[in-house]
Amino acid sequence: MAILTCDLCEQPIVRPIPRDKRVFCCHACLQLFELLGAKEVERLKREPGFRFDVLSQLPVRKESGSLSSAGSPQTVRLSLSGVFCPSCCTLIQHVLSRREGILSVKTDYVQSLAEVMYDAERLDDTTIASEIKKLGYPVLQRVIADEADALNVLDLRKRLALALVLTFFMMMLSIPVWSGDLPLFSKPLALTLSYGLLALAIPTIFYSGWPFLRGAWTSVSRGVPTMDLLVSIGSLSAFVYSCVSLRLNGDYLYFDTAGLLITFLLLSRVLEAGAKQRALTVLQMVQKILPTEARRKQGMREEWIAVERVCEHDHVLIRSGEIIPVDGRIVSGASDVDEAILTGEGTRVSKGVRDLLYAGTTHYGADVIVEVVRAKETLLSQSADYVRRAQASTSTWNHLAQRIVVIFVPAVLTLGVITFVYGFFVAHLPLASAWLRAISVLVIGCPCALSIATPVALLSGAQALAKHGVLLRSQDAMERAKKVSAVLFDKTGTLTTGRVTVTAYQCTDDVDLQKAEGSSGNRPTASWLNLAASAEYPTQHPIADALLRFAHDQACELHPVASFCEVGGWGVHATVRGHSVKVGATPLACPVSQRFQKTCQTWSAAGSTVSYVIIDDDVKAILSFGSEIRPEARAVIETLKRDGCKILLASGDHPQAVAHIADQLGITQWYARQTPLDKARLVAALKKEGTQVCFVGDGINDAPALVEANLGVAMGASADLALEAGHMILANNTLRPLPHALDIVRVTAKVIRQNLIWALCYNLIAQAIAIDGYAQPVLAAGAMVFSSLFVLGNSLRIVGWSPWRYVRRIGLTFGVVSILALLTYFRL
């Protein structure tokens, strides 16, 4: 069956709009095609990786106003109706951008939202809404997506509750109809019973079943058959047949059948909506959790401002127990952070100066001042955006399921008609039997399980990843990760913490200065480490930070610094408690013992950085500085190796340092002196060999490789460019979730395959049973519900749901009830 697609967006056409031997799915595609021209559209489609969000970046003919020139800039968010495809959003952006007073326009196709920044001195939001309405997109009252979903589920539950009650009474009243005793009743009583069934069926079908009828009307009006059309035809057929039979004084009525169809199918839809909500539970909390205001600190002054007005590099004060409103680094104070919303871990994480705090997490401890890194595009909000996009995902799996549904529904309609024609005109079955067989074919063929097979599994996978602290930034991240066979790590900030640490030290036999200087009785006792750490305290150099942490671990006391001088490229000079203290990269003109020289050569050969501690022109100690390997790195690499992944290391550092880290972690294949483009070329070379590459990095220099890799994984504390380039983010800035993430993705892919195979096999077998007349409409509806339940349960296994827990509960309940019944029967 040929599927008519739009000449611009190439999506299946709902309502064809022809123009000059071309056909479009909506007037937005038509106008956008005319706006760009045929040649430009063809050029864009030839580009690799073409997406329709690229169209929104095309220049418009007239420049919109600038923010600096606006007298009163304001922003309005509008919910739109009639947005059928990405071209609609692109058209709105291009037209509004030409309007006088419009500063910027952003649109969200998935949520049908438009966010417009405008100059309130030149126009108002009513004018903007009117301009959008002229394009054919009425502006509705905005409803938060989470609230809309909750209201939809609540409405479905109300309709289901009414359907259950009315159908129960219909079943009771239908007992004489099933038993064949209705003709034995007196005529007034039989009519009362029959019209009572009609009265119960009307609200069941036309109120409880309204979601299906509305969907069917939309399906017919737009020319695209859907599963709602099958459900509506099946239930209305049973209802109409029963009405005709009642009017002609027939013996058999099927009002109860129509009611049961609606009830079963509503139950299936409520279960689907509930499963979707459970899969979204973690990420739906984002809008409710994040504060709307932040306490900005400017000098000694504090003020509460909206989070939208917070700018990068602003300082925000956060007090104990408050939820952090932005992503930022601590500049003053320390924090015990509850990151359960990101990682699922209840243990608090201790963080100090320069560590990154994430929006949505909770701060405990003394007041901290945070320098803002991201105020709007926080990690938590990005993950929520992914989940919203996932509901309209265009992955390969979703494409396959959608194309099957588009073909399957008309095929089932045709098969239902053929079943009725064959049964009544060829097999000479009674009209009621042929009619019921056709209804069974329509109902049992509803591809509900097929339509939810992929989305529910993807959402369950996203929730399972979120529990491990892994956030998804790309809609196709699941597909990208399922066949990873090699993991390429960056070194600094990925396998290492990114911090310099003291790896070794050596000092003279005269550890105590007073002892070394003999009769210097006017100076208090002080070790070389106390003095060196005190001298380094005023500087912000990574070497100084490492030395101070080392001194803190050794419980050293710091002393006041009388004078201080930082020498670029060498180190520091300071006077501490009357001593001349120098810490730097060379010994200057001071003599160095043979023991120190030999040790320095060994350290340098291993790729370590060496510093000399010179006190009163005498080299008292030497220190080795190196990268601090993440404590979990070895275990993660061993796990990935056991899973069959090839491990590689690429770094811009010199070969000695890279070889030293690789040797400590058991990595045999490593690459040093790698520029950002070199890393990307390395990934491309591995892909050319047929390897599915996962690249894990954190810096701006890793962005090209993250984009080039089959799967790019960015650390949580990565630079913004790396976060943008990554497909997945390790939000807790630890490598521990990486093996779990790859396992979850593989399980998700397996579950999707199982769901699709089950749904297809069920529909094929069920159709054959329905055509042969072995499945009555009620049984067909029950079978369809069971099929949907199988898909839902199989998908929820990804997040740890197990049906056996419910089987055990039901078994225990049945056992207790049976024992009580026996005790009652025997009067014990």
N, C-alpha and C positions, 0 to 999 in steps of 0.2 A: 504494500500500500504506500503510495507516494505521500510524503508529508510536505505541505506547502510551507516554505520558510521565507522570512523577510529578506529583501535584497540588501539591507543594511546590517541589521544585528544578527541575522541568520537564525533567529528563534522561530519555533513553530507559530504559525499565524493564527490568531484568535478571530479577528474580523478583517478580511482582506481589504486593502485600500490600493486599487490599481492606479498607475500613473505612467504614461509613456512606456508601455511594454514592461514595466516593472511592477512589483507588488510589495506593499509594506504592511507591517503589523499594526502600526498606529500612525497618527498624523505627525507625531514627533519624529519618527524615523523618516517620513516623507520630507518634512521641512528641513531636517538636518542633512538629508541627502542633497537637497537643493542648495542648502547653505554651503556645503563643502564642495560639491561638484563630483561627477562620476570619477574623474581622473584621480582626485585626492583620496576618495574612498578606496579605489582600487590600490593606490600606492600604500595606504595604511594597512590594508588587508594583507599585502605581500610581506609586510614587516614581520619578523619572527616575534612571537609572544605578544601579538596585537591584542589589546584589551580595550573595552569601550570607555574605561576611565581615562584612556589616553586622549580621547576626543575632547574631554572637558578641559584639557590643558592647551588646546589649540588657541592661538591668539584671536581676539575679537576685533571687529573693525574700529570700535571706538573705545578708548581707554576709560575705565571707570575711575571715580574719584579716589584720591589718596586719603589715608587716615589722618595725616597731618593737616590736611586742608579742611577736614570736616569740623563744623561748628559744634555739633552735638551728636557724636557717634553712638548708635544703639544697635542692639542685635535682637532679632525676633526669630523664633523657631515655629514653623508652620507644618501641620500635618495635611498631606495632599491626598486627593482622591483621583483615580483614573491613571495612576502611574503603572504602565504595563511593562516597560523594559528600560534598560539604562539610557536609551536614546531620549526618553521623556525627560529624565533628569538633566541630561546634557543640553537639551533645547531650553529648558528653564534657565540654566546657568548662562547660556549665551545671550538670551533675550534680556534677562534682568541686568546683566553686566553692562548693557548699552544704555540703561536707564539713568537719567540724571539723578545724582544723589545716592546711588548704590555703590557701596565700598567693596564688598565681597559677597560671593554667593557660594554656599556649599550645599550639596544635595546628598541624600542617602536613599538609594534605590530600594534597599531591603526594607527599611522602615517607612518609606514614602514621606520623608521629612525634607524640608528645606530650611537652612539656616542663613539668614540674610543680615549682613551688617550694612547699615544705612545712616545717612545724615538726617537726623530728625528735624533740622531746620529747613530742609528742602522737600521732604515728603514724609508720610507716616505709614504705619504698617497696614492700614486699611487700603491705601493706594497700591502697596505691594501685593496684597491679597487679590485686589481687583485685576492687576496686570497678569498675575498667574492664572486667574480664572479665565481671562480672555484667551489664554493658550489652550483652554479645555481641561484645566485641572482645578476643580473647586477646592477651596481651603476649608478643612474641617477643624473642629475643636481638637486641640492636641491632647492625646492621652499617652501616658508613659507606657512603654511596651509591656513591662512586667505586669502593670495593673490591668491592661487590656487582656493579657493571657489569663490572669486570675479570674477576671469577670467572665471570660468565655468559658472556662472550666466550670464556674459556678452556674452559669446559665445551662450548660449541658447537663449538669447534675440535677437541676430543677426539672428539666424536661424528662430526664430518665426516671426520676422519682414518680412523677405523674404517670408516665407510661407503665411503670411496674405495677402501680395500684390499679389502673384501669384495665391492664391486660390480665391481671389476676382475676378480676371480676368477670371479664370476658371469657376466660377459661372456664370458670365455674358455670356461667350461663350457657356455655357451648356444649356441656355434657350431653344434653338431649340431642343436639345436632350430630355429634360424633356417634352416639349409640344408635341413631336412626329412629329414635322414639318421638321426634318432633311431630310427625303426622298423627300420632296417637293423642296429642294434646288437643284440647278444645281450640277452636279457631281464635277466640279472643285472647286466650292464654298464649297460643303460639305466636300471634302477632305482637303481643306485648313483649314476649321474649326476644323476638327478632328485632323489633324496633329498639329495644333496650340495648342489644348488641350494636346496632347502628349508632345509637347515642354515645356509647362508650368508645366506638371506633373513631368517630369524627375528631374529638380533641387529641386522641392518641396519634392519629396520622397527620392532622393539619397543625397541631401545636407542637407536640413532642417531635414529630418528624419534619418540622419546618426547616431545620438546617439542611436536610437532604433535598427537600423540595426547592429551596432557594438555590442550592448548588446546581440542581438539575436545570432550573430556568436559566441561570447564568450560562450553563453548559450549552443549552440549546440556542440561546440568543447570540452567543459568540461562535457557535459552530464547532466547538471542541467537546466531544463526548468525554465524560468523566465517570468515576465510579458512583457519584451521587445520582447520575442519570439512571444507572442500573438499579440502584436501591429504590428510587422513586417509581420507576416503571413497575418493578416487582410489587411494591406495596400498593400502589394505585390500581394495578391490574386486579389484585385480590379484592380490593375494596369495591371497584366498579362492578366486577363480576358478581359480588355478593349483593350489591344494590339492585342489579338487574334481576338476579334470582329472587330477591325479596319482592320485587315489583310483579314478577310473573308467578309468584307463589311456588317457587322452587323449594326442594327439600334440603339443599345443602348451602350453607352460608360459610364464608371464610373471613369474616371480620376478625376473628381471633388470630388467624394466620397473618393478616396484615399488621395487627397490633404486635404480635410476637416478632415479626420482621423488624419493625421500628425499634422495639425494645432491645433486641439482641444487637442491632447495629449501633444504637445509641450507647449501649454498654461498651461495645468495642471502641467507639470514638472517645468515650470518657477515659477508658484505660490508656488509649494512645496519648491523650492530652496529659493524663497524670504521669505517665512514664517520661514524657518530654519535660514536664515541670521538674520531676525528680532529677533528671539528668542535668538540668540547668540550675539546680538549687544553689550551688556554690557561687556561680558567677552572677546570678540574679541579685545577689546581696549587694553588689557594687554600688548601685545608685543610692541604696538606703544607708549603707555604712559610711560612705565618704562624707566628711564634713563639707558644708557649703561655704564656710568662712574660715579664714586663717588669721592668726595673730601675728601681724607683721611688726618687726622691731627695727626702728630707725634711730640709732644712737640710744638715748635714754627713753625715747618715746615708744609706746606700744599702741597699735590700733587694729581693730577688727575690720577686715576687708573681705569681699567675696573672693573665692578661690579663682574665679575667672580673671580677676584683676591682678593676681600675683604674677610677677615676672621672674624670669630666670635671674639667678644671683641675688634675689631678695633674701633677707634673713627672716626666718619664721621661728617664733618662740613656741615651744611645746612643753606642757606641764604633765606631770605624772597622771596616768589614766586616760589621757586624751588620745583620740585616733589621729594619726598623722595624715594631714590633708594633701601632701605633695610628696614627690620623690625628691630627696635631697641628701646632702652630706653634712655630717655633724661638724660644726666649727667650734663648738664649746660645750663641754659636759660629756656625760656618758649615759647610755641607755640600756635597759634590759627590755628587749622588744619581743612582743607576742606576734609572731608571723604566721599564725595558724590559718588566716584567710588566704595566704599565698601558698603555704607549704603543707598544711594539714597537721603540722607538728605542734603539740601543746607546749613543748619546752621553750622557754624564753632564750633569746640569743643576746649575748652581751656585745655591745658595740661602743666604740670610742671615736675620738676625733678622726675625721677623714673617712669614716665608714659610711656606707650608704643606707639610708632609711627609705622604706617604700610606703606609698599612700595606702591607707586601709589597715595598716598594722597599728598596734597599740604600744605607746611608750610608757614605761614604768621607771621610776627613779627620780633623781633630781632634774630640775629644768634643763632643757637642752636648746641650743640655738642651731638651726639647720639652714644651710645655704641651698636654695631651691635649684634643682637640676631640671625637673619636669613638673609643671603645674597642671597641665591638661592631659597630655598624652602619657599618663602614668602607666606602669606595667599592668596594674589591675584593670584600668579602663580599656587598655589595648586588648587584654584577654577577653573582656566582656564584648568588645566590638567583634572579635573573632567568632564568638558563639552566636551573636546575632547574624553574622554573615553566613555561618554554617547552616542556618535554617534555610537559606536560599543558595546553598553551595552548588557549584557547577562542576563537581568532581566527576571523574570518569565513571565511578560507580553510580552516582546520581543520574548522570546522562543516560546510562544503560537502563536503569529502572524507569526513568521518565519516558524513554523511547518505547520501551516494552508496554507501558501503560497506555500511551497514545495509540498504539496499534491494537492492544488487547481489548480495550473497551468496545470499539466498533465491531471487532470480531465477535465478542460475546453477544452484542445486540443482534447481529446477523444470525448467529447460531440459535438464539432464542426464537427468532422468527421462523427459522427453518425447522426447529423442533416442533413448534406449534403446527405449522403447515403439514409436516410429515405425519405427525400423530393424528391430526383430525381428518386430513384429506386422503392420506395414503394408508395409514394403519387403521383408520376408521375407529379411533378411540372416542369415547364420549367427550363432549366439549369440555366438561370440567376437568377430566384427566389430562387432555392435551394442554389445556390452559395452565394447569398446575405444573406440568412438566416444563413449560416455557418459563414460568415464574422461577422455578427451581434453578434452571440454567442461568437466568439473569442474576439471581441472588448469590448462588454459590460461585459465580464467576467474578464477583466484585474483587478487584485486585488490591484490597486494603493492605494485606500483608506485604505485597510487592511494593506498594508505595511507601511503607514505613520501614522497609528492610534496611535501607542505607542511612537515612537521617537519624533514627534512634540509636543505631550502633555508633555513628560518628559522635553524637552528643554524649553517649555513655563513655566513649573513649576519651573525649575532652575532659569529662569530669574525673575519670580515673587519673589522667595526667595531672590535673590541677591538684589532686590530693597528694601527689608526689612533688609538688612545687614546679611543675613544668607547664608553661603557658604557651599557647599556640598563636602565632601571628599570621600564619598563612592558611588559606582554606585547603590547600593541597598538601599540607605538612604530613598528614596521615599517609597519603599515597607515596610521598617522597621517601618516607622512613621505612616502609614495609620491606624493602629489599636491600637495605644497607649491608655491604660486605666489608667495608674498610672505614676506619675512623682515623681522621687526620687531625692531630691536636696542634694548636699553637702552644708556645711555651709560657711566656711571661703573662701572668694574669689568668692562665687557664690551668696548666699542670702545676704552675707555681702560684702562690698567692698574689704575686705582683709586688710584694714587699721584700726589701733587702733585709737579711738577718745575719747575725754573727754566727759563722759556722765553726770557727776555731780561733784560738788565741794562744799566744806564747809570751811569757814575760821573763825578766831577769830573775836571778836568784834573790836579789834585793827587792822583795815585794814591798816592804814598808819603807817609805821615803825617810823617815826619821832614822831608821836603822842604817839605810844606805848612806846618809849624810853624817852619820856619827854624832857629832856634838852640836847639832842644831837644836838646841833645847828651847829656843823661842818659838818654834813652829809646832802646831798640834799634829798628831799622827793622822796620816791620810794615805790611802792606797792609790795606785796609778789609775784604777778604774773610776774611783770617785772623782778624781781631778779631770780625767778625760771626758767623762759624761757631763760634768759641770761645764767644761769648755764648749761642748757641742750643744748645750741646751738652747742657746739663743738662735741657732740656725734651723732652717726648715728642710735641709738636705736629707734625702733618703738614708744616707750613711749615718747621719746624726740620729735619725729616728730609730734605726736599728741598734745603735750603740746605747741609746737611752732605754730602749726596751730590755736590752741585755743587762744593763746596770740595775734596772728595776727588778728583774728576775733574781739578781744576785743580792738584792736588798741593800744596795749601796745608797749612801746619803749624799745628796747634792749640796754644793756650797755656792755662796754668792760669787759672781764674776765681776772682778774689778774693772777689767778692760777686755774688749773683744774686737777681733778683726777677721772677716771672712775673705780668704784669698781664692778667687775663682780658678777652678781647675786644679787646685791643690788641697785646700782644707781650711783649718781655722787656727788663729793665734789667740790666746787668752791669758789673763792673769787670774789665778785662783788661789786665794789664801796665801798670797805672796810668792807663789810658784809661777814660772813661765811655762805654760802648757801649750804644746803644738800637736795637732792631730792631722795628718795629711798623707798624700799618696807617695811621697819620697822622703828619705831621711835627711834631706837638705845636706848640710856639710858635716853632720854628726857621724861619728864612727859607728859601724854596725858589726856586731860579732859574727863569727863564722856560722854559729848555730842559727842565728836569725836569717842570715843570707841563704843558707841551705833550705830552711823552711819556706822562705818567701819564693824561692824558685819552684818548690814542689807545689805550693798553692797556685802560683801563676800558671803553671803547666796544666792544672786542673780547671782553669778558667775562672778562678776566684779573684776578687778585688782585694788588694792588700793595703792596709793603712798602718802608719807608724805612729806610736805614741811617744812624743819627745817631751821630757820634763827637765827643765833647767839644762837644756842642750845635751841631754843624755837619752838615748833610745831605751825606754823602759819596757816597752811591749810592742808586739805586732799583732794585728787583727786580720782575720780572713772573713770577707763578706761575700755572700752568695745568695741566690734566689731561694726562697723558702718554699719547698715542695708541699703541695696541699696534702694534708694527712690522709685523705681518702683516695689520692691518685693511684697508689699502687693497687689497692683492692679493686677499684673500678677497672683498671686496665686488665687485671687478671680475669675479672668477670667477663669483660668483652672478648678476651682471647678464648675463654671457655665456650662462649657463644658462637665462635667461629669467625670473629671479626679480625681483620688485619689491622695492626696498630702502627701508625706512622707519626713522626714529629717534624714540624717545620717551624723555624724561628729565624728572626733577623739578627740574632746574637752571633758571636764569633764561634767557630767550630769547637773550641775547647769547652766552652760553657755548655753548648748544646749536647756534646758527647757526654759530659759529666752527668747532666740530668737524665739523658736517655739511658745511660748505664745504670743509674740508681733505680729507674723505673722498669728496666727490662725491655726497653724498646730497641730493636736492632736496626731499624731503618729510619734515618733521620736526615734532615736537610738544614744547613746553616746558611747565614748571610742571605736570607730570603726577603726580597722586597715585597710589597703588597701584590704587585703584578706577578712576581715569581710564584707566590703561593697560589694565585688563581691559575697560572699556567700549569703548575703541578697538579692541581685538581683536575684540570681539563685533560692532562695527559693520562691520569689514572682512569678517567671516564672513558677515554678513547680505547683503553685496554679492556673495557667491559666491566670495570669495577664501579659499584654503586657507592659513592663517597659521602660520608658524613664529616663535615668540617666543624670543629669546635674552637671558637675564638672569642676574644673580648675587646679588641682594640679597633681603632679607626683603620689601621693597616690591615685588619682581617676582613674588612667589608667586601672587597672583591672576591675573596675566596668563599665567603659565606654565600654570596649570590651565585657563584659558579657551581658550588657543590650541589649534589642531588638533595642533600638535607643540610641546612645551615643551622647550627645551634650556638646561640649567644649566651654568655654568662650574664647573670642578673645585674652585675655592676658594670656592664659593658658601656662603652661610649655610645652616644645616641645613634651614630651612623651604623655601628655594628648591630644594635637592637633593631634598626629599620631593615637591615639586610638579612637578619636571621629568620628562619621559619619557625624555630622553637626557641624558648628562653628558659634557662634554668634560673628561676626567680630567686632562689635562696642562695645564689652564687656559690654553689657547691656542685661537684661532679657526681655525687652519689645517685641522683635520680636518673642519670643517663642510661644505664643498662635497663632499669625498670621502664623507662620511656620507650625504648626500642622493643622491649617485650610486649608492652601494652599495645603498641602500634601493630605488631605482628598478630596478636590475638584479635584486635579489632578487624583487621583485614580478613582473618579466618572466619570470624563471626558474620561479616557481611556476605562472604561467599556462601556460607551455610544458609543464611536468611534468603538470599536470592534463589538458591537451588531449591530450598524447601517451598518457597512461594510458587515458583514455576511448576514444580512437580505436583504440588497440591492442586493448583488450578487445572492442570491437564487431566489428572485422575478424577477430580471432582466433577469436571464437565462430562466425562464419560458416564459417571454414575448417575448424574442428573438427567442426561439424555435418555438413559435406559429406564428412567422412572423409579429408581430405587431411593431417591432422595426427595422427600416432600419439602415444600418451602420452609417449614419450621426447622427441619433437620438441616437444610442447606444453610440457613442463617446461623444455626449453632456451629456447624462445621467452619463457617467463615470466621466466627468469633474465636474458635479454637486455633485456627491458623494464625490469626493476629496475636493471640496470647503466646503462641510458640515463639514468634518473632520477637515480641517484647521481652519475654523471659530470657531468650537466648542472648539478646543485646544487653540486658541488665546484668548478665554474668560478668561482663567486663568490669563493673564497679563492685563486684563481690556479692551480688545477690544470688541466693541459691534456693531453688524450689523445694529442696529436701527439708528445709526448715519448716515450710508450711505443711508439707506432707506429714512430718512428725507431729506438728501441732494438731492437724486434723485427725490423725490416727489416735493421739492421746485423748482428744475430745470425744471421738467416737467410742473409744474403749470405756471411758468414764460413764458416758450416757448408757452404753450397753449394760454395764454392771449395775447401774442404778435401776434400769428397766427390769433386769432379772430379779434384783432384790425386791422391787415393787410387786412383780408378778408372783413371786413366791411368798409375798407378805412378810419379808424378813426385815 
